[in-house]
């Protein structure tokens, strides 16, 4: 996955809040929807953007969709941000950036 898609996904405050909630625990689409005053179709679009960026994964349990934070992509994104800000040793940042570029779409 390209770092650009990840940054685009992170640019929206609602999507960042979804990630914060999923950092604490996996949640169903209904549980997440209960936390926002947005239409379910709008939230579905946010989920799709986050999934496309690789930041979350979804799993169907009967009629319920459960979302989880994709920790490896989140950690790689943090490393790439640290590299941009010059706060991470280059060797580690280079490995993280290379993994982000190789991630399949």
C-alpha positions in Angstrom: 0.0 0.0 0.0 1.3 3.4 -0.9 2.0 5.8 2.0 -0.1 8.4 0.1 -3.2 6.3 0.6 -2.5 5.8 4.2 -2.0 9.6 4.8 -5.2 10.2 2.8 -7.1 7.8 5.1 -5.6 9.5 8.2 -6.6 13.0 7.0 -10.2 12.7 8.2 -10.9 13.2 11.9 -13.7 10.6 11.9 -11.3 7.9 10.5 -8.7 8.8 13.1 -11.3 8.4 15.8 -12.3 5.0 14.4 -8.6 4.0 14.6 -8.4 5.3 18.2 -11.4 3.2 19.2 -10.0 0.1 17.4 -6.7 0.5 19.2 -8.5 -0.3 22.4 -10.4 -3.4 21.1 -12.0 -5.0 18.1 -15.5 -3.6 17.5 -18.5 -4.4 15.3 -19.8 -2.0 12.7 -22.8 -1.5 14.9 -20.8 -0.7 18.0 -18.8 1.8 16.0 -21.9 3.3 14.4 -23.4 3.9 17.9 -20.4 6.2 18.7 -21.1 8.6 15.8 -24.0 10.7 14.6 -23.2 9.9 10.9 -25.3 7.9 8.5 -24.4 4.3 8.3 -23.6 4.7 4.6 -21.1 7.5 5.5 -19.4 5.3 8.1 -19.3 2.4 5.6 -17.4 4.7 3.3 -14.9 5.5 6.1 -14.5 1.8 6.8 -13.8 1.2 3.1 -11.2 3.9 3.0 -9.4 2.5 6.1 -9.6 -1.0 4.7 -8.2 0.1 1.3 -5.3 1.8 3.1 -4.7 -1.4 5.0 -5.2 0.3 8.4 -8.0 -2.0 9.4 -9.2 -5.5 8.6 -12.7 -6.8 8.8 -14.1 -10.2 9.6 -17.7 -11.4 9.1 -19.2 -13.3 12.0 -22.7 -14.5 10.8 -24.5 -11.2 10.1 -22.0 -9.0 12.0 -18.8 -7.4 10.6 -16.0 -6.9 13.2 -13.3 -4.5 12.6 -9.7 -4.7 13.9 -6.7 -2.3 13.8 -4.0 -3.7 11.5 -1.1 -3.2 13.8 1.7 -3.9 11.4 0.5 -1.2 8.9 -0.1 1.2 11.8 3.5 0.6 13.1 5.0 0.9 9.6 3.1 4.2 9.1 4.4 5.6 12.4 7.9 4.6 11.3 7.4 6.4 8.0 6.2 9.5 9.8 9.1 9.4 12.1 11.4 9.1 9.1 9.8 12.2 7.6 10.3 14.1 10.8 13.8 12.8 11.2 13.2 11.1 14.5 14.0 7.5 13.6 17.2 5.9 12.7 17.4 5.7 8.9 18.0 1.9 8.7 14.8 1.1 10.5 12.8 3.8 8.6 14.1 2.6 5.3 12.9 -1.0 6.0 9.5 0.3 7.0 9.1 2.5 4.0 10.2 -0.4 1.7 7.5 -2.7 3.2 4.8 0.0 2.7 5.8 0.3 -1.0 5.7 -3.5 -1.5 2.3 -4.0 0.2 -0.2 -5.4 -2.4 -3.3 -3.4 -3.3 
